[in-house]
Amino acid sequence: MDVLLQLRAYYWKERWMLFTSIICLIISTAIGIVYPLLMRYLIDDIIKLKKYDEVLALALIVFGVIIVKAIFQGLHGLSGGRLGNRVAYNLRNALYRKLQYLSFQYYDKAKTGDLMSRLTADMDAVRQFIGFGFAQFLNLFLMVGFGATIMFTIHWQLTLITLVTMPLLVYTAIRFESRIHPQFQMMRQAMSNLTTAVQENITGVRTIKSFAREPFEVDKFTVRSDEYKNNQIGAAYIFSRYFPFMEIFSLLCVVSLLIVGGYLVINGSITIGDLVAFFSLIWFVIGPMWGVGFHINQYTQSKASGERVLEILNHYVHVKDREDAIRLPKDQISGHVQFDHVQFTYPDSPPTIIDFSLNAPSGAVIGILGGTGSGKSTIIQLLLRAYNVKEGTIKLDGHDIRGIQLESLRQAIGLVFQETFLFSSSIRNNISYGMMNASIEEIIRAAKYAQAHDFIMELPLGYDTIVGERGMGLSGGQKQRIAIARALIKNPKILIMDDSTSAVDMDTEHEIQLGLKEIMQGRTTFIIAHRISSLKHADEIIVLDNGKVIQRGNHQQLLEQDGLYRDTYDNQYTDQTRQLGVQS
Amino acid sequence: MSTEEKTQKSTRFVYQDDEVLLKPFDWSVLRRMGIYLIPFKNRMIPAILLMLYGAATKLAVPILIGTAIDRVIDPDTGNGNLSFLTIFAGTILGLYVIQLFTNRIRIRITNVIGQQVISNIRNDLFTHIQKLSFRFFDKRPAGSVLVRITNDVNALQDLFTNGVVNILIDVVLLVGIVVVLLTLNFKLGLAIMLTVPLMFMISTSLRKRIRRAWQEVRLRQSRINSHLNESIQGIKVTQAYTQEKENIIFFDEMNTSNRRSWDIASGLNQIFTPILEITGGIGYFILFWYGASLVQNGEITIGLFVTFATFISQFWEPINRLGQMYSQLLIAMASSERIFEFMDERPSVAEKEQPLQLPTIRGDIKFNHIVFEYEQGRPALKDVNLAVSAGQSIALVGHTGSGKSTIINLLCRFYDPVEGSCEIDGHDLRDVSIQSLRSQVGIVLQDTFIFSGSIRDNIRFGKLNATNEEVERAARAVHAHDFISRMAYGYDTQVEERGNVLSMGQRQLISFARALLADPRILILDEATASIDTETEVKIQSALKVLLEGRTSFIIAHRLSTIRHADQIVVMNHGKIMEQGTHQGLLEQKGIYHGLIEAQYRFLQDVV
């Protein structure tokens, strides 16, 4: 029940629908119980006492009762369905909201497939239970309560004897619940493993096909699929062990009713009508008891699912606004960035950033060069406050970034990621992703600066071309240029280019740089690159190795030093300089 | 243009995936599903026998009770017989005890069969999707493919585990009850049966709408899932661009329309039962009215009347359940159609019936008048001719979108050319088996894909039976060994798809090692070193020279340091080959390539 309590926020808003659903179900159940009594009246009064003139009226009453019962049954179904859908809606919105704000740290470890399985399969189990399972669970007690009460009023001794196996049934049901719950948890996990395998397979389809590894993938999938299947079968086995017992405990009531009830009729203690009513009433008790297994089953499944959904909702958000966080209006930010003895380590990794300090006055251009994994991207992600620094501070215009509202910090930054991700939408929408209200003129201007306008115009639908998850039909360099335009249109105070022209050819890159030169006026710019040509304009170039600064200075100063910078320069240029020199 | 503009603004994300299938209810879908049951027909026989026993018990008990009331408890004369009563009760008890065991076995058999069928369908679907070509994946978001393999198959679960058996039980019960009622008293039985046609009429009229509604639900659900999947993949962009709130607003809209479609579908489902119940009420009315008059006439006894009453309550139950099963069937149909839609999809790159097993590749490659387009009317390659002799290294140079990657895609036969042919060692690629081709071609893409798992497993993907030493050797060759061994768990470090455990460059190195481990006869580097620093790149190049002695290789790169040593440099523009030759030769031609190099030199002069 703890899970239900925690999920309260998502159904309590809809409590009127919940109450309607429950009340309609109660009414429907209560009306249903009239039927055995009408039956008794028919036998004991009409047939036995030969009052046959009342038959038509009684038959009409029965019909009426059934109609009313069905109407309330329908109302229960409608409100229950709506309730479930609303709960699913609320919960899905809440999950989505949460997912939007969970930090990079969470996503570094999360598996998309696993998240998807929680957002779909688990979500549906919760929907089903809150929409229907809960009311039916309640109804179960009501039916038993109503049925037993009326039976008690007719003949309490007979009732007690008839229902003698009930405690056994309840006991079995509880044991069943405790057995099946872990099985369901395993089943959910297996489903999520399966989803992960498929998700990865589809996302990585290019890699898989290029290695002709389809058979391997099929094997991997089959293992997961079998695991899920076996868990399902395991659950069915547990069910098959307990359910027939629950069934027989309830059916035993019929047998004892026949013997004892029959004896009492022969004795004359009760009428035959009473016995017939008992036979009908007993289903009010047996029916739901029979379903106890099913309901427990459903409840347990949705509990396991609810737990998995709650895990996301309750997950700790690593990066969030402090209560006293200040809001920096974009137009008042000058873009002065300071790193002061910053240290950072990813979990389970050697230190990534060691004692990093930097002073980038407003408008400065900072270049960063370094080997793979030297910490270049980490530095700028720390500035974005994608992660919190472990030691030291990062300041924007003199304020510790931990004291600035995340939104205003990030709005001031235009970051072009190393890995280009475009959304399934038009190019226009992708460029204006950070600035929804941008006009088409602004979009085109940003695209022109990023040298993207020309190729966009060559597409049949131009800016309305839909690009997708895989940036269909666009080359890596084209995608990168759209991503650059997306950052430029934000008009950011701090512009960060994380190796964002790696797939762009040389002269396009040069043109982008010319455009940037204009744009960079008055902005603090960080450029991470492997090409010297991208870094040479920087006011300060930082050379990183394994998280430590090994060289810093401007292009000229670094060329005069022995070190990684000059080695890179030599590799990229001297050869050609010499060759062209020979020719020209 | 202007109307389009408006729609573009309101649709922040576009998922141009599925459409509601407007086909009529398709029994062939059901038949195809049924085919999955055929392998289990032998095991289904005991399940059906056990089920028949259950149905027989259900039919027998009300008769026994009715008889007991008439004969033993004997309401008319009042001289009941207690020992007879015990015999009746004992018989019922006996039937129930046997049922205890038959049910246990039945549940097991049906679940094993059902889960096996589901698993077979899922595996078939997955295996089939593996066979499909790039074009299939190009036009579908990953989330929507995912949903078919997981949710849509799961939607069939209930049908195959309990559904089939329940339908059988209910049909048997229904027929049994009809037979018993007509036998016990033909007139009363027939009067009650009059309501049955009415019931079927109502359910037929409802079922069409219910089916349409569920299709709509599946469609919306699929869109939501596509978006969820995408928003998880792109979360870092969203957060960096502070679009969380805007996305939440967008999602709310999507979620609302999803809820509405659910409301309609589940609403229709919910009124189904009460409508059936009301129709059933007519049966009770007939029982009370007509049945009582038959008792009055002495045509039936009270016991028989009670038996009838019990049967009627049991009669509506299977009909009601069949109705529910029917809506479940409709939900399942909507899913089955979507499953079969994928299963019917043919790979656009198909193998011949008896493809040639490509022998060990020497590496002579020829492109003959190749024309290719990804979308109709947008040519990506226009009449490309290219000859490469074994052992050569080819560098492809050109602006983004000039067709460099397309050449690679055709060489790996990810797509087939629209016109012309592509040959390796004189074999047209359309004649050889895809497996034998791709297993000899190693390709390193710019956007690398890392599987969740250990670094070791990721490298080993290139050669599944590689020893640890081989894995390490490949890693050393691309200078990945150092950073891997610095990690907390070395080669056993767990990495995730999007994880920050590895930098982009490190991921490229790992996929590089993966390709090398496969020991390819043709190596393709599609901007494979774009995120790798120059120093490492130079080291890798010298290592490759030794490793790939005598093998054909293709390199796409923008850094001239990467390409200048190639045996042949191919300069491309707008899907055409413009220049071709060695670095030196092309420089002397003073064409486009010379221009590129010169420009680079000029950029340098800007600062120096």
Chai-1 contact restraints between the chains, C-beta under 6 A:
chainA,res_idxA,chainB,res_idxB,connection_type,confidence,min_distance_angstrom,max_distance_angstrom,comment,restraint_id
A,I47,B,V295,contact,1.0,0.0,6.0,A-B,restraint_1
A,Y52,B,Q296,contact,1.0,0.0,6.0,A-B,restraint_2
A,V55,B,W289,contact,1.0,0.0,6.0,A-B,restraint_3
A,V55,B,A292,contact,1.0,0.0,6.0,A-B,restraint_4
A,L58,B,F288,contact,1.0,0.0,6.0,A-B,restraint_5
A,A59,B,F285,contact,1.0,0.0,6.0,A-B,restraint_6
A,A59,B,F288,contact,1.0,0.0,6.0,A-B,restraint_7
A,A59,B,W289,contact,1.0,0.0,6.0,A-B,restraint_8
A,V62,B,Y284,contact,1.0,0.0,6.0,A-B,restraint_9
A,V62,B,F288,contact,1.0,0.0,6.0,A-B,restraint_10
A,F63,B,G281,contact,1.0,0.0,6.0,A-B,restraint_11
A,F63,B,F285,contact,1.0,0.0,6.0,A-B,restraint_12
A,I66,B,G281,contact,1.0,0.0,6.0,A-B,restraint_13
A,I67,B,I278,contact,1.0,0.0,6.0,A-B,restraint_14
A,I67,B,G281,contact,1.0,0.0,6.0,A-B,restraint_15
A,A70,B,P274,contact,1.0,0.0,6.0,A-B,restraint_16
A,A70,B,E277,contact,1.0,0.0,6.0,A-B,restraint_17
A,A70,B,I278,contact,1.0,0.0,6.0,A-B,restraint_18
A,Q73,B,P274,contact,1.0,0.0,6.0,A-B,restraint_19
A,G74,B,I271,contact,1.0,0.0,6.0,A-B,restraint_20
A,G74,B,P274,contact,1.0,0.0,6.0,A-B,restraint_21
A,G77,B,Q270,contact,1.0,0.0,6.0,A-B,restraint_22
A,L78,B,G267,contact,1.0,0.0,6.0,A-B,restraint_23
A,L78,B,Q270,contact,1.0,0.0,6.0,A-B,restraint_24
A,G81,B,S266,contact,1.0,0.0,6.0,A-B,restraint_25
A,G81,B,G267,contact,1.0,0.0,6.0,A-B,restraint_26
A,G81,B,Q270,contact,1.0,0.0,6.0,A-B,restraint_27
A,R82,B,D263,contact,1.0,0.0,6.0,A-B,restraint_28
A,N85,B,R259,contact,1.0,0.0,6.0,A-B,restraint_29
A,N85,B,W262,contact,1.0,0.0,6.0,A-B,restraint_30
A,N85,B,D263,contact,1.0,0.0,6.0,A-B,restraint_31
A,Y89,B,N255,contact,1.0,0.0,6.0,A-B,restraint_32
A,Y89,B,R259,contact,1.0,0.0,6.0,A-B,restraint_33
A,R92,B,N255,contact,1.0,0.0,6.0,A-B,restraint_34
A,N93,B,D252,contact,1.0,0.0,6.0,A-B,restraint_35
A,N93,B,N255,contact,1.0,0.0,6.0,A-B,restraint_36
A,Y96,B,F251,contact,1.0,0.0,6.0,A-B,restraint_37
A,R97,B,I248,contact,1.0,0.0,6.0,A-B,restraint_38
A,Q100,B,E244,contact,1.0,0.0,6.0,A-B,restraint_39
A,Q100,B,N247,contact,1.0,0.0,6.0,A-B,restraint_40
A,Y107,B,I235,contact,1.0,0.0,6.0,A-B,restraint_41
A,D108,B,G499,contact,1.0,0.0,6.0,A-B,restraint_42
A,D108,B,N500,contact,1.0,0.0,6.0,A-B,restraint_43
A,K111,B,S452,contact,1.0,0.0,6.0,A-B,restraint_44
A,T112,B,I232,contact,1.0,0.0,6.0,A-B,restraint_45
A,L115,B,I232,contact,1.0,0.0,6.0,A-B,restraint_46
A,L119,B,L228,contact,1.0,0.0,6.0,A-B,restraint_47
A,T120,B,N151,contact,1.0,0.0,6.0,A-B,restraint_48
A,T195,B,T150,contact,1.0,0.0,6.0,A-B,restraint_49
A,V198,B,L146,contact,1.0,0.0,6.0,A-B,restraint_50
A,V198,B,I149,contact,1.0,0.0,6.0,A-B,restraint_51
A,Q199,B,L146,contact,1.0,0.0,6.0,A-B,restraint_52
A,E200,B,F451,contact,1.0,0.0,6.0,A-B,restraint_53
A,I202,B,A142,contact,1.0,0.0,6.0,A-B,restraint_54
A,I202,B,V145,contact,1.0,0.0,6.0,A-B,restraint_55
A,T203,B,A142,contact,1.0,0.0,6.0,A-B,restraint_56
A,G204,B,F449,contact,1.0,0.0,6.0,A-B,restraint_57
A,V205,B,F137,contact,1.0,0.0,6.0,A-B,restraint_58
A,T207,B,F449,contact,1.0,0.0,6.0,A-B,restraint_59
A,S210,B,I443,contact,1.0,0.0,6.0,A-B,restraint_60
A,A212,B,Q435,contact,1.0,0.0,6.0,A-B,restraint_61
A,A212,B,R438,contact,1.0,0.0,6.0,A-B,restraint_62
A,A212,B,S439,contact,1.0,0.0,6.0,A-B,restraint_63
A,E214,B,Q130,contact,1.0,0.0,6.0,A-B,restraint_64
A,V218,B,T127,contact,1.0,0.0,6.0,A-B,restraint_65
A,V218,B,Q130,contact,1.0,0.0,6.0,A-B,restraint_66
A,F221,B,F126,contact,1.0,0.0,6.0,A-B,restraint_67
A,T222,B,N123,contact,1.0,0.0,6.0,A-B,restraint_68
A,S225,B,S119,contact,1.0,0.0,6.0,A-B,restraint_69
A,S225,B,R122,contact,1.0,0.0,6.0,A-B,restraint_70
A,S225,B,N123,contact,1.0,0.0,6.0,A-B,restraint_71
A,K229,B,Q115,contact,1.0,0.0,6.0,A-B,restraint_72
A,K229,B,S119,contact,1.0,0.0,6.0,A-B,restraint_73
A,Q232,B,Q115,contact,1.0,0.0,6.0,A-B,restraint_74
A,I233,B,N111,contact,1.0,0.0,6.0,A-B,restraint_75
A,I233,B,V112,contact,1.0,0.0,6.0,A-B,restraint_76
A,I233,B,Q115,contact,1.0,0.0,6.0,A-B,restraint_77
A,A236,B,N111,contact,1.0,0.0,6.0,A-B,restraint_78
A,S240,B,R104,contact,1.0,0.0,6.0,A-B,restraint_79
A,S240,B,I107,contact,1.0,0.0,6.0,A-B,restraint_80
A,S240,B,R108,contact,1.0,0.0,6.0,A-B,restraint_81
A,P244,B,L100,contact,1.0,0.0,6.0,A-B,restraint_82
A,P244,B,N103,contact,1.0,0.0,6.0,A-B,restraint_83
A,P244,B,R104,contact,1.0,0.0,6.0,A-B,restraint_84
A,I248,B,Y96,contact,1.0,0.0,6.0,A-B,restraint_85
A,I248,B,L100,contact,1.0,0.0,6.0,A-B,restraint_86
A,L251,B,Y96,contact,1.0,0.0,6.0,A-B,restraint_87
A,V255,B,A89,contact,1.0,0.0,6.0,A-B,restraint_88
A,V255,B,I92,contact,1.0,0.0,6.0,A-B,restraint_89
A,V255,B,L93,contact,1.0,0.0,6.0,A-B,restraint_90
A,L258,B,A89,contact,1.0,0.0,6.0,A-B,restraint_91
A,I259,B,A89,contact,1.0,0.0,6.0,A-B,restraint_92
A,G262,B,I73,contact,1.0,0.0,6.0,A-B,restraint_93
A,G262,B,L85,contact,1.0,0.0,6.0,A-B,restraint_94
A,V265,B,I73,contact,1.0,0.0,6.0,A-B,restraint_95
A,I266,B,I73,contact,1.0,0.0,6.0,A-B,restraint_96
A,I266,B,G80,contact,1.0,0.0,6.0,A-B,restraint_97
A,I272,B,P75,contact,1.0,0.0,6.0,A-B,restraint_98
A,V276,B,V306,contact,1.0,0.0,6.0,A-B,restraint_99
A,D348,B,A488,contact,1.0,0.0,6.0,A-B,restraint_100
A,P350,B,R486,contact,1.0,0.0,6.0,A-B,restraint_101
A,G371,B,D533,contact,1.0,0.0,6.0,A-B,restraint_102
A,T372,B,S503,contact,1.0,0.0,6.0,A-B,restraint_103
A,T372,B,G505,contact,1.0,0.0,6.0,A-B,restraint_104
A,T372,B,Q506,contact,1.0,0.0,6.0,A-B,restraint_105
A,T372,B,I532,contact,1.0,0.0,6.0,A-B,restraint_106
A,G373,B,F483,contact,1.0,0.0,6.0,A-B,restraint_107
A,G373,B,S503,contact,1.0,0.0,6.0,A-B,restraint_108
A,G373,B,Q506,contact,1.0,0.0,6.0,A-B,restraint_109
A,S377,B,S503,contact,1.0,0.0,6.0,A-B,restraint_110
A,L384,B,A240,contact,1.0,0.0,6.0,A-B,restraint_111
A,E407,B,T242,contact,1.0,0.0,6.0,A-B,restraint_112
A,R410,B,T242,contact,1.0,0.0,6.0,A-B,restraint_113
A,Q411,B,T242,contact,1.0,0.0,6.0,A-B,restraint_114
A,L415,B,A240,contact,1.0,0.0,6.0,A-B,restraint_115
A,Q418,B,M504,contact,1.0,0.0,6.0,A-B,restraint_116
A,E419,B,M504,contact,1.0,0.0,6.0,A-B,restraint_117
A,F421,B,G234,contact,1.0,0.0,6.0,A-B,restraint_118
A,F421,B,V237,contact,1.0,0.0,6.0,A-B,restraint_119
A,F423,B,F13,contact,1.0,0.0,6.0,A-B,restraint_120
A,F423,B,G234,contact,1.0,0.0,6.0,A-B,restraint_121
A,S424,B,F13,contact,1.0,0.0,6.0,A-B,restraint_122
A,S424,B,V14,contact,1.0,0.0,6.0,A-B,restraint_123
A,S424,B,Y15,contact,1.0,0.0,6.0,A-B,restraint_124
A,S424,B,E230,contact,1.0,0.0,6.0,A-B,restraint_125
A,S425,B,F13,contact,1.0,0.0,6.0,A-B,restraint_126
A,S425,B,V14,contact,1.0,0.0,6.0,A-B,restraint_127
A,S426,B,Q8,contact,1.0,0.0,6.0,A-B,restraint_128
A,Y433,B,Y241,contact,1.0,0.0,6.0,A-B,restraint_129
A,G434,B,Y241,contact,1.0,0.0,6.0,A-B,restraint_130
A,M436,B,E246,contact,1.0,0.0,6.0,A-B,restraint_131
A,F455,B,G401,contact,1.0,0.0,6.0,A-B,restraint_132
A,D464,B,E4,contact,1.0,0.0,6.0,A-B,restraint_133
A,D464,B,Q8,contact,1.0,0.0,6.0,A-B,restraint_134
A,I466,B,V14,contact,1.0,0.0,6.0,A-B,restraint_135
A,E469,B,P141,contact,1.0,0.0,6.0,A-B,restraint_136
A,E469,B,E230,contact,1.0,0.0,6.0,A-B,restraint_137
A,M472,B,D138,contact,1.0,0.0,6.0,A-B,restraint_138
A,G473,B,Y374,contact,1.0,0.0,6.0,A-B,restraint_139
A,S475,B,T400,contact,1.0,0.0,6.0,A-B,restraint_140
A,S475,B,G401,contact,1.0,0.0,6.0,A-B,restraint_141
A,G476,B,Q446,contact,1.0,0.0,6.0,A-B,restraint_142
A,G477,B,T400,contact,1.0,0.0,6.0,A-B,restraint_143
A,Q478,B,T400,contact,1.0,0.0,6.0,A-B,restraint_144
A,Q478,B,G401,contact,1.0,0.0,6.0,A-B,restraint_145
A,D499,B,S531,contact,1.0,0.0,6.0,A-B,restraint_146
A,S502,B,A530,contact,1.0,0.0,6.0,A-B,restraint_147
A,S502,B,S531,contact,1.0,0.0,6.0,A-B,restraint_148
A,A503,B,Q446,contact,1.0,0.0,6.0,A-B,restraint_149
A,A503,B,E527,contact,1.0,0.0,6.0,A-B,restraint_150
A,A503,B,A530,contact,1.0,0.0,6.0,A-B,restraint_151
A,D505,B,H399,contact,1.0,0.0,6.0,A-B,restraint_152
A,D505,B,H558,contact,1.0,0.0,6.0,A-B,restraint_153
A,M506,B,H558,contact,1.0,0.0,6.0,A-B,restraint_154
A,M506,B,Q600,contact,1.0,0.0,6.0,A-B,restraint_155
A,D507,B,A599,contact,1.0,0.0,6.0,A-B,restraint_156
A,H510,B,F603,contact,1.0,0.0,6.0,A-B,restraint_157
A,H530,B,D533,contact,1.0,0.0,6.0,A-B,restraint_158
A,H530,B,T534,contact,1.0,0.0,6.0,A-B,restraint_159
A,S533,B,F603,contact,1.0,0.0,6.0,A-B,restraint_160
A,K536,B,V607,contact,1.0,0.0,6.0,A-B,restraint_161
A,H555,B,V607,contact,1.0,0.0,6.0,A-B,restraint_162
A,D567,B,E535,contact,1.0,0.0,6.0,A-B,restraint_163
A,T568,B,T534,contact,1.0,0.0,6.0,A-B,restraint_164
A,N571,B,T534,contact,1.0,0.0,6.0,A-B,restraint_165
A,N571,B,V538,contact,1.0,0.0,6.0,A-B,restraint_166
A,N571,B,S561,contact,1.0,0.0,6.0,A-B,restraint_167
A,Q572,B,T534,contact,1.0,0.0,6.0,A-B,restraint_168
A,Q572,B,S561,contact,1.0,0.0,6.0,A-B,restraint_169
A,Q576,B,I597,contact,1.0,0.0,6.0,A-B,restraint_170
A,L580,B,Y601,contact,1.0,0.0,6.0,A-B,restraint_171
